[in-house]
Amino acid sequence: RWHIDDLAGRLLQLQAEDPRADQWTVLRFPAYAEDPPGPDDTRQPGEPLWPSRFGTAFLETMRAALGSYQFASLYGQSPLPEEGGLFKPGWFKRFRDTGDAFILESGKVWPYLHCWRFSVLDPATGKNHQSDYTALGSFAVTPDKDLLLLGMLRERIRLEDLSRRIQAETDRWGSHYLLIEANGFQIQVATEARKLLKIPVREVMPEGKTKLVRALPAIARAEAGGMALPMPEPAWVGPYLEELGNWSGQDGDRD
């Protein structure tokens, strides 16, 4: 199973709604036996399905790499419903910026020179108070691959003002390059940014993937403790965590 609304999910929903539809017998053996186990499962709760090949150590490594959402789908054969809570605010670590180095909760100190920095832009038209927000996040990546969110700009910005704001943010955080989701009018934004910025501008194409699919790597990284927010806490951190906590993965959500 890949998703609660995958082919199997739709067939099972149709089976429940229409007695004339194909009626299926479902055999499901999750990687860990559930409590209580399924009707065809003779294992004890929590027992791996194939311990000699895929034991607890392997399964927990996969859980850490995939995150609980993907693990439930791929190894539990039971996709979780998208009802919010895909990101948990408690997953995010904290770091301090001393002006020339980052100090993580773990006590590790990474000088600026040991980290690379980038910014990511999701532009919106910003024509009125009901339009979507332009979001510009700036990140640092440590040698341990921890992802530090340095700053988050989330505003309704007119297109004619956007390039100037991008320049100010990328200069502020010393970004080495800028990523832009280039789709439709956003391609024009990427073109204008290239003219103005002194750093490389790279276009990112969604390739038809849903927002949830694109977010899964970030969800897994956050759950594994690989993402951190600044301390002392800037004003944007509270709204940022609230919005993430309410996000259900649906395309209509604020994101």
DRENDO-790211 format. One record per residue: residue in three letters; x, y, z of N, C-alpha, C, O, CB in turn. Coordinates in steps of 0.2 Angstrom, whole numbers. Glycine has a CB too. Example, Ala and Ser with C-alpha at 12.3 -4.5 7.8 and 13.67 -1.06 7.14 Angstrom:
2
kolvex  n.east  n.north  n.up  ca.east  ca.north  ca.up  c.east  c.north  c.up  o.east  o.north  o.up  cb.east  cb.north  cb.up
ALA  66  -28  39  62  -22  39  66  -16  39  71  -17  42  57  -22  45
SER  64  -11  35  68  -5  36  64  0  39  67  6  40  70  -3  29
//
This chain:
255
kolvex  n.east  n.north  n.up  ca.east  ca.north  ca.up  c.east  c.north  c.up  o.east  o.north  o.up  cb.east  cb.north  cb.up
ARG  4  -6  0  0  0  0  4  6  0  9  7  4  -5  0  6
TRP  2  11  -4  6  17  -5  3  23  -1  6  28  1  8  19  -12
HIS  -4  23  -1  -8  29  1  -15  26  3  -17  21  0  -8  34  -5
ILE  -18  30  7  -25  28  9  -30  28  3  -35  24  3  -28  32  14
ASP  -28  32  -2  -33  32  -8  -29  29  -14  -30  31  -20  -34  40  -10
ASP  -25  24  -13  -22  20  -19  -27  16  -22  -33  16  -20  -16  16  -16
LEU  -25  12  -27  -30  7  -30  -33  2  -26  -39  1  -26  -26  3  -36
ALA  -29  -1  -21  -32  -6  -16  -38  -2  -12  -43  -5  -10  -27  -9  -12
GLY  -36  4  -10  -40  8  -5  -47  9  -9  -52  9  -6  -37  14  -3
ARG  -47  11  -15  -53  13  -19  -57  6  -20  -63  7  -20  -51  16  -26
LEU  -54  1  -21  -57  -5  -22  -61  -7  -16  -67  -10  -16  -53  -11  -25
LEU  -57  -7  -10  -60  -8  -4  -66  -4  -2  -71  -6  1  -55  -8  2
GLN  -65  3  -4  -71  7  -2  -77  6  -7  -83  6  -4  -68  15  -4
LEU  -76  4  -13  -81  2  -17  -85  -4  -15  -91  -5  -15  -79  1  -25
GLN  -81  -9  -13  -84  -15  -10  -88  -13  -4  -94  -17  -3  -78  -20  -8
ALA  -86  -9  0  -90  -7  6  -97  -3  4  -102  -4  8  -86  -3  11
GLU  -96  1  -1  -102  5  -3  -107  2  -8  -113  4  -8  -99  11  -6
ASP  -105  -3  -11  -109  -6  -17  -108  -14  -16  -103  -17  -18  -107  -4  -24
PRO  -114  -17  -14  -113  -25  -13  -113  -28  -20  -111  -34  -20  -120  -27  -10
ARG  -114  -24  -26  -113  -27  -32  -106  -27  -35  -105  -31  -40  -118  -24  -37
ALA  -102  -23  -31  -95  -23  -34  -91  -29  -32  -94  -33  -28  -92  -17  -30
ASP  -85  -30  -35  -81  -36  -33  -80  -36  -25  -78  -31  -22  -74  -36  -37
GLN  -81  -42  -22  -80  -43  -15  -73  -46  -14  -72  -52  -17  -85  -47  -12
TRP  -68  -43  -10  -61  -45  -10  -60  -49  -3  -63  -47  2  -57  -40  -11
THR  -56  -54  -3  -53  -56  3  -46  -53  4  -42  -54  0  -53  -64  3
VAL  -45  -50  10  -39  -46  11  -34  -50  15  -36  -51  21  -40  -39  14
LEU  -29  -52  13  -23  -55  17  -18  -50  19  -15  -47  14  -20  -61  14
ARG  -17  -48  25  -12  -42  27  -8  -45  32  -10  -46  38  -16  -36  29
PHE  -1  -45  31  4  -47  36  9  -41  37  14  -41  33  7  -54  34
PRO  7  -37  41  12  -31  42  19  -34  45  19  -39  48  9  -26  47
ALA  24  -29  44  31  -31  46  31  -33  53  35  -37  56  36  -26  44
TYR  27  -29  57  27  -30  65  19  -33  66  15  -30  63  28  -24  69
ALA  19  -38  70  12  -41  71  8  -35  76  11  -33  80  12  -47  75
GLU  2  -34  74  -2  -29  78  -4  -32  84  -4  -38  86  -7  -26  73
ASP  -7  -28  88  -10  -30  95  -18  -27  95  -19  -22  96  -6  -26  101
PRO  -22  -32  94  -21  -39  93  -19  -41  86  -21  -37  81  -27  -43  95
PRO  -16  -46  84  -14  -48  77  -20  -49  73  -26  -50  76  -10  -54  77
GLY  -20  -49  66  -25  -50  62  -28  -57  62  -24  -61  65  -23  -48  55
PRO  -33  -59  59  -36  -65  60  -32  -71  57  -33  -77  59  -43  -65  56
ASP  -28  -69  52  -24  -74  49  -17  -74  51  -12  -78  49  -24  -73  41
ASP  -15  -70  57  -8  -69  59  -7  -73  66  -11  -71  71  -7  -62  60
THR  -3  -78  66  -2  -82  72  4  -79  76  6  -82  81  -1  -89  70
ARG  7  -73  75  12  -71  78  10  -67  85  4  -66  86  16  -66  74
GLN  15  -66  89  14  -62  95  14  -55  93  18  -53  89  19  -64  101
PRO  10  -50  97  11  -43  95  18  -40  95  22  -42  100  6  -39  100
GLY  20  -37  90  26  -34  89  31  -38  86  37  -36  85  29  -32  96
GLU  30  -45  85  34  -49  82  36  -48  75  31  -47  71  32  -57  83
PRO  42  -48  72  43  -46  65  40  -52  61  40  -58  63  51  -45  64
LEU  39  -51  55  36  -56  50  41  -61  48  40  -67  48  33  -52  44
TRP  47  -58  47  53  -63  44  59  -61  48  63  -57  45  54  -62  36
PRO  60  -63  54  65  -60  58  72  -62  56  77  -58  56  65  -63  65
SER  73  -67  52  80  -69  50  82  -65  44  88  -64  43  80  -77  48
ARG  77  -62  41  79  -58  35  78  -50  36  82  -46  34  75  -60  29
PHE  72  -49  39  70  -42  41  69  -42  48  63  -42  50  64  -39  36
GLY  74  -41  52  73  -41  60  72  -34  62  71  -29  58  79  -44  63
THR  71  -34  69  69  -27  72  74  -22  70  72  -16  69  69  -28  80
ALA  81  -23  70  86  -18  69  85  -15  62  85  -9  61  93  -21  69
PHE  83  -20  57  82  -17  50  76  -13  50  76  -8  47  82  -23  45
LEU  70  -16  53  64  -12  53  64  -5  56  61  0  53  58  -16  56
GLU  68  -5  62  68  2  65  73  7  61  72  13  61  71  1  72
THR  78  4  57  82  8  53  77  11  47  78  17  46  88  4  50
MET  73  7  45  68  9  39  63  14  42  61  19  39  65  3  36
ARG  61  13  48  56  18  51  59  24  52  56  30  51  54  15  58
ALA  66  25  54  69  31  55  70  34  48  70  40  48  76  30  59
ALA  72  30  43  73  33  37  67  36  33  67  41  30  77  28  32
LEU  61  32  34  55  34  30  51  38  34  47  42  31  52  27  29
GLY  51  38  41  46  41  45  40  37  46  39  32  42  44  48  41
SER  36  39  51  30  34  53  25  34  47  22  29  46  27  37  59
TYR  24  39  43  19  39  38  20  34  33  16  30  31  18  46  35
GLN  26  34  30  28  30  25  29  23  27  28  18  24  35  32  21
PHE  32  22  33  33  16  36  26  12  37  26  6  36  36  16  43
ALA  21  15  39  14  12  40  12  10  33  8  5  33  9  17  43
SER  13  14  28  11  12  21  15  6  19  12  1  16  11  18  17
LEU  21  6  19  26  1  15  27  -5  19  27  -10  17  32  4  14
TYR  27  -4  26  29  -10  30  23  -12  35  23  -18  37  35  -8  35
GLY  18  -8  35  12  -10  39  6  -12  35  1  -15  37  10  -5  44
GLN  7  -10  28  1  -11  23  -5  -8  26  -11  -10  25  0  -19  22
SER  -4  -2  30  -10  1  32  -9  9  32  -7  12  37  -11  -1  40
PRO  -10  12  27  -8  19  26  -12  23  31  -18  22  33  -10  22  19
LEU  -9  28  34  -12  33  39  -17  38  35  -15  40  30  -7  36  43
PRO  -23  39  38  -27  45  35  -24  51  36  -20  53  40  -34  45  38
GLU  -25  56  31  -22  62  30  -26  67  34  -30  71  31  -21  65  23
GLU  -26  67  41  -30  71  45  -26  76  49  -28  78  54  -34  67  50
GLY  -20  78  46  -16  83  49  -11  79  54  -12  73  55  -20  88  54
GLY  -7  83  57  -2  80  61  4  76  58  7  72  61  -6  75  66
LEU  5  77  51  10  74  48  17  76  50  22  73  51  9  75  40
PHE  17  83  52  23  86  56  21  87  63  16  89  64  25  92  52
LYS  25  85  67  24  86  75  29  91  77  35  91  76  25  79  79
PRO  26  97  80  31  102  82  36  100  87  42  103  87  27  107  86
GLY  35  94  91  40  92  95  46  89  92  51  87  95  38  87  100
TRP  46  87  85  51  84  82  57  89  81  63  87  80  49  81  75
PHE  56  95  80  61  100  78  65  102  84  63  104  89  57  106  76
LYS  72  101  82  77  103  87  78  110  87  75  114  83  84  99  86
ARG  83  113  91  84  120  91  92  121  90  96  116  92  82  123  98
PHE  94  127  88  101  129  87  101  136  89  97  140  88  103  127  80
ARG  108  138  90  109  145  91  114  147  86  119  144  84  112  146  98
ASP  113  154  84  118  157  79  122  162  82  120  167  85  114  160  73
THR  129  160  83  133  165  86  136  171  82  139  175  85  139  161  89
GLY  134  171  76  137  176  71  143  173  67  144  176  62  140  182  75
ASP  146  168  69  151  164  65  150  157  65  154  153  62  158  167  67
ALA  146  154  69  145  147  70  138  145  72  134  150  75  150  144  75
PHE  136  139  71  129  137  73  131  132  79  135  127  78  125  133  68
ILE  127  132  85  128  128  90  121  124  91  116  127  92  129  132  97
LEU  121  117  90  116  113  90  114  111  97  118  111  102  117  107  86
GLU  108  108  98  106  106  105  111  101  107  112  100  113  99  103  104
SER  113  97  103  118  91  105  124  94  108  128  90  111  119  87  99
GLY  126  100  107  132  103  109  137  104  103  142  107  104  135  99  114
LYS  136  101  98  140  102  92  140  109  89  135  112  89  138  97  86
VAL  146  111  88  147  118  85  150  117  78  155  114  76  152  122  89
TRP  146  121  73  148  120  66  150  128  64  145  132  63  143  117  62
PRO  156  129  62  157  136  60  154  137  53  152  132  49  165  137  59
TYR  152  143  51  149  145  45  153  141  39  149  139  34  149  152  44
LEU  159  141  39  163  139  33  162  131  32  164  129  27  170  140  34
HIS  160  128  37  159  121  37  152  119  34  150  113  33  160  117  43
CYS  147  124  33  140  123  32  139  126  25  142  131  23  136  126  37
TRP  135  123  21  132  127  15  125  129  16  121  126  19  133  122  9
ARG  123  134  12  117  138  14  113  139  7  116  140  2  118  144  17
PHE  107  138  7  103  139  1  96  142  3  94  142  9  102  133  -3
SER  92  145  -2  86  147  0  81  144  -5  83  142  -11  85  155  -1
VAL  75  143  -3  70  140  -7  64  145  -8  61  147  -3  68  133  -5
LEU  61  146  -14  56  150  -15  50  147  -18  51  143  -23  58  156  -20
ASP  44  148  -15  38  146  -18  34  152  -19  30  154  -15  34  141  -14
PRO  34  155  -25  31  162  -26  23  161  -28  21  156  -30  34  166  -32
ALA  20  166  -26  13  167  -27  11  174  -30  16  178  -29  8  166  -21
THR  6  175  -33  4  181  -36  3  187  -31  5  193  -32  -2  181  -40
GLY  0  185  -25  -1  190  -20  -5  197  -22  -3  202  -20  6  193  -18
LYS  -10  196  -26  -14  202  -28  -18  204  -23  -20  210  -23  -17  200  -35
ASN  -21  200  -19  -26  203  -14  -25  199  -7  -21  194  -7  -33  202  -16
HIS  -30  201  -2  -29  198  4  -31  190  5  -30  187  10  -33  202  9
GLN  -34  188  -1  -36  181  -1  -32  176  -5  -33  170  -5  -43  180  -4
SER  -27  179  -8  -22  175  -12  -17  171  -8  -17  172  -2  -18  180  -17
ASP  -14  167  -11  -9  163  -7  -3  167  -5  -2  172  -8  -7  157  -11
TYR  1  164  -1  7  168  2  13  166  -2  14  160  -5  8  166  9
THR  18  170  -3  24  169  -6  28  166  0  28  170  6  28  175  -9
ALA  32  161  0  36  158  5  43  158  3  44  155  -3  33  151  7
LEU  48  160  7  55  160  5  58  157  12  59  161  16  57  167  3
GLY  61  151  12  64  149  17  72  148  16  74  147  10  62  142  19
SER  76  150  21  83  150  20  86  145  25  84  145  31  86  157  21
PHE  90  140  23  93  135  26  100  134  27  104  137  22  90  128  24
ALA  103  131  32  110  129  32  110  121  33  106  119  37  114  133  38
VAL  115  118  30  116  111  31  123  110  34  128  112  31  115  107  24
THR  123  106  39  129  105  43  133  99  39  129  95  35  128  103  50
PRO  139  98  41  142  92  39  139  85  41  140  80  37  149  91  41
ASP  135  85  46  131  79  48  124  79  45  120  74  46  130  79  56
LYS  123  83  40  117  84  36  111  86  40  105  85  38  115  77  33
ASP  112  89  46  106  92  49  104  98  45  108  102  43  108  94  57
LEU  98  100  45  95  105  41  93  110  46  88  109  50  89  103  37
LEU  96  116  46  94  122  50  90  127  46  93  130  41  101  125  53
LEU  84  128  49  80  134  46  82  140  48  80  142  54  72  132  47
LEU  86  144  45  88  151  47  83  156  47  83  160  52  94  153  42
GLY  79  156  42  74  161  42  68  159  37  69  156  32  77  168  39
MET  62  162  39  56  160  35  52  166  33  49  170  38  52  155  38
LEU  52  168  27  48  174  25  41  171  22  41  167  17  52  178  19
ARG  36  174  24  29  171  22  25  177  22  22  180  27  26  166  27
GLU  24  180  16  20  186  15  16  186  8  18  182  4  24  192  15
ARG  11  190  7  9  192  1  13  197  -2  12  203  0  1  193  1
ILE  16  196  -8  21  201  -11  19  202  -18  18  197  -22  28  198  -10
ARG  19  208  -20  17  209  -27  23  207  -31  29  207  -29  16  217  -28
LEU  22  205  -37  27  202  -41  32  207  -43  38  205  -43  24  199  -48
GLU  30  213  -44  35  219  -45  40  220  -39  45  223  -40  32  225  -47
ASP  38  218  -33  42  219  -28  46  212  -26  51  213  -21  38  221  -22
LEU  45  207  -29  47  200  -27  55  200  -28  58  197  -23  44  195  -31
SER  58  202  -33  65  201  -34  69  205  -29  74  202  -27  67  204  -41
ARG  67  211  -27  70  215  -22  70  211  -15  75  211  -12  67  222  -21
ARG  64  208  -14  64  204  -7  68  198  -7  71  196  -2  57  203  -6
ILE  68  195  -13  73  189  -14  80  191  -13  84  187  -9  72  185  -21
GLN  82  196  -16  89  198  -15  91  200  -8  96  198  -5  90  204  -19
ALA  86  203  -4  87  205  3  88  199  7  92  199  11  82  209  5
GLU  84  194  6  84  188  10  90  183  9  93  181  13  77  184  9
THR  92  183  2  97  178  1  104  182  3  109  178  5  98  177  -7
ASP  104  188  3  110  192  5  110  191  13  116  190  16  110  199  3
ARG  105  192  16  105  192  23  107  185  26  111  185  31  97  193  26
TRP  106  179  23  108  173  25  114  170  22  116  164  23  102  168  25
GLY  116  174  17  122  171  14  121  165  10  126  161  9  128  170  19
SER  116  165  6  114  159  3  119  158  -3  121  162  -7  107  159  0
HIS  120  151  -5  125  150  -10  121  149  -17  124  150  -22  129  143  -9
TYR  115  147  -16  110  147  -22  103  147  -20  101  147  -14  112  140  -26
LEU  99  148  -25  92  149  -24  88  144  -28  89  143  -34  89  156  -26
LEU  83  140  -25  79  135  -28  72  139  -29  69  142  -24  78  129  -24
ILE  69  138  -35  62  140  -36  58  135  -39  60  132  -44  63  147  -41
GLU  52  134  -37  48  129  -40  45  133  -46  41  138  -46  42  127  -35
ALA  47  130  -52  46  134  -58  40  130  -62  41  125  -65  52  134  -63
ASN  34  133  -62  29  130  -65  24  136  -67  22  140  -62  25  125  -60
GLY  22  137  -73  18  142  -75  21  149  -74  27  150  -77  11  142  -71
PHE  18  154  -71  21  161  -70  27  161  -66  31  165  -67  16  165  -67
GLN  29  155  -62  35  155  -58  41  155  -62  46  157  -60  34  149  -54
ILE  40  152  -69  46  152  -73  49  159  -74  55  161  -75  44  149  -80
GLN  44  164  -75  46  171  -76  49  174  -70  54  178  -70  39  175  -77
VAL  47  172  -64  50  174  -58  58  171  -58  62  175  -56  47  171  -52
ALA  59  165  -60  66  162  -60  70  166  -65  76  168  -64  65  155  -62
THR  67  168  -71  71  172  -76  73  179  -73  78  181  -74  67  173  -82
GLU  68  182  -69  70  189  -67  75  188  -61  79  192  -60  63  192  -64
ALA  74  183  -57  79  182  -52  86  181  -54  91  183  -51  77  176  -47
ARG  87  177  -60  94  176  -63  97  183  -65  103  184  -64  93  172  -69
LYS  93  188  -67  95  194  -69  98  198  -63  103  202  -64  90  198  -73
LEU  95  197  -58  97  202  -52  102  199  -47  106  202  -45  90  203  -48
LEU  101  192  -46  105  189  -41  112  187  -43  113  186  -49  102  183  -38
LYS  117  187  -38  124  185  -40  125  178  -39  130  175  -40  129  190  -36
ILE  120  174  -36  121  167  -35  117  163  -40  112  166  -43  118  166  -27
PRO  118  157  -41  115  153  -45  107  152  -44  106  152  -38  118  146  -46
VAL  103  152  -49  96  150  -48  94  144  -51  95  143  -57  92  156  -51
ARG  91  139  -47  90  133  -50  82  132  -50  79  133  -45  93  127  -46
GLU  80  129  -55  72  128  -56  71  121  -53  74  116  -55  70  129  -63
VAL  66  120  -49  63  114  -47  56  112  -50  52  116  -49  63  113  -39
MET  56  106  -53  49  105  -56  46  100  -52  49  95  -50  51  102  -63
PRO  39  101  -50  35  96  -46  34  89  -50  33  84  -46  29  99  -44
GLU  34  89  -57  34  83  -60  27  79  -59  27  73  -59  40  79  -59
GLY  22  83  -58  15  80  -56  15  77  -50  9  74  -48  14  75  -61
LYS  19  77  -45  19  74  -38  14  79  -34  14  85  -35  26  74  -35
THR  10  75  -30  6  79  -25  11  82  -20  16  81  -19  1  74  -22
LYS  8  87  -16  12  91  -11  14  86  -6  19  86  -3  7  96  -8
LEU  9  81  -4  11  76  1  17  72  -1  22  71  3  5  71  3
VAL  17  69  -7  23  65  -10  29  70  -9  35  67  -7  22  63  -17
ARG  29  76  -11  35  80  -11  37  82  -4  43  83  -3  33  87  -15
ALA  32  81  1  34  83  8  37  77  12  40  78  17  28  86  11
LEU  36  71  9  37  65  13  45  65  15  46  63  21  36  59  9
PRO  50  67  11  57  67  14  58  71  19  61  70  24  61  68  8
ALA  54  77  19  55  82  25  52  80  31  54  81  36  52  89  23
ILE  46  76  30  43  73  36  47  68  39  48  68  46  36  70  34
ALA  50  64  35  54  59  38  61  62  42  63  59  47  57  54  33
ARG  63  67  38  69  70  41  68  74  48  71  73  53  72  75  36
ALA  62  77  48  60  80  54  59  75  60  61  76  66  54  84  53
GLU  55  70  58  54  65  63  60  62  66  60  60  72  49  59  60
ALA  65  61  62  72  58  64  76  63  68  82  61  70  76  56  58
GLY  73  69  69  77  74  73  82  78  68  87  81  71  81  71  78
GLY  82  78  62  86  81  57  85  88  55  88  90  51  87  77  51
MET  80  91  58  78  98  57  78  102  63  76  100  68  71  98  53
ALA  81  108  63  81  112  69  79  120  67  80  122  61  88  112  71
LEU  76  123  72  74  130  72  78  134  76  81  132  81  67  130  74
PRO  78  141  75  83  145  79  80  147  86  74  147  87  84  151  75
MET  85  148  90  84  150  97  89  156  98  95  156  96  85  145  102
PRO  87  162  102  80  163  104  75  163  98  77  165  93  80  169  108
GLU  69  162  100  64  160  95  61  167  91  58  171  94  58  157  98
PRO  63  167  85  60  173  81  52  173  81  49  167  82  63  173  74
ALA  49  178  79  42  178  79  39  174  74  33  171  75  39  186  77
TRP  42  172  69  39  167  64  39  160  66  35  156  63  43  168  57
VAL  42  158  71  43  151  73  36  148  75  34  143  73  48  150  78
GLY  32  152  79  26  149  82  21  148  76  18  143  76  23  154  87
PRO  20  153  72  15  152  66  17  147  62  13  143  59  14  159  63
TYR  24  146  61  27  141  56  25  134  59  23  130  55  34  142  56
LEU  26  133  65  25  126  68  17  125  68  15  119  67  28  126  75
GLU  13  130  70  6  129  70  3  127  63  -1  123  62  2  135  72
GLU  6  130  58  4  129  51  6  122  49  2  118  46  6  134  46
LEU  12  120  50  14  113  49  10  108  53  9  103  50  22  113  51
GLY  9  109  59  5  105  63  -2  103  60  -5  98  61  5  107  70
ASN  -5  109  57  -12  108  54  -12  105  47  -17  104  45  -15  115  55
TRP  -6  105  44  -6  103  37  -8  96  36  -5  91  40  1  104  34
SER  -12  94  32  -15  87  31  -12  84  25  -13  78  23  -22  87  31
GLY  -8  88  21  -6  85  14  -10  86  8  -8  84  3  -5  78  15
GLN  -16  89  10  -20  91  4  -18  97  0  -15  102  3  -27  92  7
ASP  -19  97  -6  -17  103  -10  -20  109  -8  -17  115  -10  -18  101  -18
GLY  -26  109  -5  -29  116  -4  -27  119  3  -29  124  4  -37  114  -3
ASP  -23  115  7  -21  118  13  -16  123  12  -12  124  7  -17  112  17
ARG  -16  128  17  -10  133  17  -4  129  19  -3  125  23  -12  138  23
ASP  1  131  15  8  127  16  14  131  14  19  129  15  8  121  11
//
